Amino acid sequence: MPDDAQYVAQSVVRLARRLRHERHTDLTPNQLSLLGILRKHGPQSPSAIATRENVKPPTVTRTLNSLVREGLVLREPDAVDRRQIVVSLSDKGEAVLAEERTRRDSWLAQRLADLTADERRLLNKSAAILEKLAQS
């Protein structure tokens, strides 16, 4: 079983590295990830983001601070509990994220087009399994 685990892990790491190579931004992977979380799950508190990503709140706070400085996220008081802060994606953050995802997705779509229909179906099934592993 370790051989299977090593093979899958190495393949995932190599693909992730190749996808990162397609980035044309100065944002870190953590910053892009946080933008993606806000895009997918909407406005939320820094502690909710930390819980979702299984990281410590100070890590999220540092990343958010840099994104606020860049104008990519907005920080506002919670409508229900004014002591709490809610962060959301700004229009600029949405645009940066969309541009990066378009570039990455275009590169990947070109590579997927070289696969057979059966390989693409298998890869789609595998992606669902990889997502399940990532969520566990």
N, C-alpha and C positions, 0 to 999 in steps of 0.2 A: 503493500500500500504506500509506503513512503515514496516509491518511484513515481506513482501516479500523482501524489501530492506535489512532488518536486516539479514534475512536468507541467502540471496545471499552473502552479505558482509562477514558474519561470515564463511560461507563455503569457500569462496575464500581465506580469511585470514588463515584459518586452513590448507588448501591445500598448500598455499605458505609457511607457517611455516614448514610443513612436507617436502616439497621439499628442503627448506633451510637446514633442518636437514641432508639431504643426501650429503650436501657439505662436502668436506674434504680439504678445503683450508683456508688460513688465510685472503683471500681477502674479503672485505666487499660486501654486496649486490650492493652498488653503483659502486664499482670497476668492479664487474662482469657484471653489466648492461652496463657500458660504453664499456667494451670489446665486449659485444654482439652487441651494436650499431655499433661499427666499423666493426665488422664481417658482419653484415647484410647490412650496408649502405656504407661501404668503407671509405677511407680516407676523412676527412673533418676538418673544422676549429673548434676550441673550441666553438666559438659563435654559429655555426650551430648545434653543439651537444646540447648546452644549449637551443636553440630554439626548437629543436626536442623533448627534454625531459621536456620542460617547467620549467626549473630551472634557477637560476641566474648564469651568467658566472663565478663568483669567486668559486662557488661550483664545477663546471666542472674543473676549473683550478687546484684546490686543489687535486681533484681525479686524474687528468692527471699527475700532478707532482709525485704523489706516484707511479703511473703505469710506468712512465718513469724511476724512480729510480729502480724499480724492473725489468726493461728491457722488460716490457710487451707491451709497445707502443713506437712508434718512433715519434719524433717531427722534422719536416722539413719545410723549407721555401716554401711557395706556388710557384708553377712554373710560374704563371702569375703575381702575386703581391708579390714580395719578402719581403714586409713588413708584410705580413700575415703568420701565421703558420698553417700547416696542420698536423694532427696526424693520424697515421695509426697503425694497429695491427702488432706487430712484430711476428716472427716465434714462439718465446717463448710464447707470449700472445695467439696466435692461439692454441698452444699445451695445455696450461693451460685451456683455455676455452673449447676445445674439450674434455679434460679429465673430467671436471666438468659436462658438458652436457651429456656425455656418462653415467656417474654414475647416474645422475638424471633421464635420460630417461630410463635407465635400470630398476630402481626402479619403475617408473611409468608404464612402459610396463608390468611388472609383475603384478601390481595391475589391469591394464586394462584387462589383460588376464582372470581375475576372473569374469569379467562382461559378461553379455549376449551380443549377437550381437546387439540386439535392444538397450541395454544400451550404447554400444560403439557408435552406430550411433547417438543417442540422445546427448551423450556427445560431439561428434564432432560438431554437429550443435550448441550446447550451447557454445562451445569454440569460434566459429565464432561470436556469439552474444556478448560474454564477450570481445572479441577483439574490436568489434565495440564500446562497452561502454568505453573501455579504451582509444580509440582514440578520443572520443567526448570531 
